[in-house]
Amino acid sequence: MASNRSNQMAALQLQQRLDGKAAVWLNQQVEQLKQSEQTMWVFDMAQVEFLDSAGLVSLVAARRAACEANVQLVLCSVSHQIQMI
């Protein structure tokens, strides 16, 4: 997992497995993002090959947090397999 931030955008690069362990990291990142000034959060999912219920819950929570913060959340490079979920 990696993160990159500019003045208006924060980008998170998610790794192969978005499971319980990764969900904890993502939730921590979202908490930090909520305190920031960025107006867009980009989650790069190009490397994500596995998504379980904990990962899905963390994405839904991130979406909710973005809406509450009036921030645009973008999921990019989502594989067809993950889109089906």
VMD Tcl script that draws the C-alpha trace (Angstrom):
set ca {
  {0.00 0.00 0.00}
  {1.24 3.45 -0.84}
  {-0.08 6.98 -0.70}
  {0.72 10.18 -2.56}
  {-0.75 13.59 -1.83}
  {-0.81 16.90 -3.65}
  {-2.59 20.14 -2.78}
  {-6.00 19.01 -4.02}
  {-5.70 15.26 -4.59}
  {-4.71 12.26 -2.52}
  {-3.90 9.00 -4.30}
  {-3.77 5.62 -2.60}
  {-2.31 2.64 -4.42}
  {-3.97 -0.52 -3.16}
  {-2.12 -3.83 -3.33}
  {-3.14 -7.33 -4.47}
  {-5.39 -8.25 -1.56}
  {-8.05 -5.94 -0.17}
  {-8.85 -8.12 2.83}
  {-9.21 -7.56 6.57}
  {-5.59 -6.54 7.08}
  {-5.61 -4.13 4.13}
  {-9.01 -2.80 5.23}
  {-7.50 -1.69 8.55}
  {-4.80 0.23 6.65}
  {-7.37 1.75 4.29}
  {-9.59 2.84 7.18}
  {-6.59 4.53 8.83}
  {-5.75 6.32 5.59}
  {-9.34 7.53 5.20}
  {-9.29 8.89 8.76}
  {-6.17 10.89 7.87}
  {-7.70 12.05 4.59}
  {-10.77 13.36 6.40}
  {-8.49 15.77 8.27}
  {-6.82 16.99 5.06}
  {-7.68 19.72 2.58}
  {-7.81 17.46 -0.49}
  {-10.94 17.67 -2.60}
  {-10.40 14.38 -4.42}
  {-9.38 10.94 -3.20}
  {-8.18 8.51 -5.87}
  {-7.88 4.81 -5.04}
  {-5.74 3.04 -7.65}
  {-6.98 -0.54 -7.75}
  {-4.86 -1.75 -10.69}
  {-3.08 -4.34 -8.55}
  {-6.11 -5.55 -6.58}
  {-6.83 -9.19 -7.41}
  {-8.78 -10.18 -4.30}
  {-11.55 -8.37 -2.44}
  {-13.35 -9.86 0.55}
  {-16.24 -8.54 2.61}
  {-13.94 -6.55 4.93}
  {-12.37 -4.86 1.91}
  {-15.77 -4.10 0.44}
  {-16.97 -2.64 3.74}
  {-13.89 -0.40 3.87}
  {-14.60 0.89 0.34}
  {-18.22 1.63 1.26}
  {-17.06 3.40 4.44}
  {-14.57 5.43 2.39}
  {-17.37 6.44 0.02}
  {-19.54 7.50 2.94}
  {-16.67 9.48 4.49}
  {-15.97 11.19 1.17}
  {-19.62 12.20 0.80}
  {-19.70 13.57 4.35}
  {-16.51 15.56 3.67}
  {-17.82 16.80 0.30}
  {-14.89 15.10 -1.42}
  {-14.90 13.24 -4.73}
  {-13.84 9.58 -4.42}
  {-12.54 7.91 -7.58}
  {-11.75 4.22 -7.98}
  {-9.48 3.78 -10.97}
  {-8.13 0.77 -12.86}
  {-10.65 -1.62 -11.33}
  {-10.37 -5.08 -12.89}
  {-13.41 -6.72 -14.44}
  {-13.32 -9.43 -11.76}
  {-13.46 -6.86 -8.96}
  {-16.15 -4.85 -10.79}
  {-18.36 -7.94 -10.74}
  {-18.32 -7.85 -6.93}
}
mol new
graphics top color blue
foreach p $ca { graphics top sphere $p radius 0.5 }
foreach p [lrange $ca 0 end-1] q [lrange $ca 1 end] { graphics top cylinder $p $q radius 0.2 }
display resetview
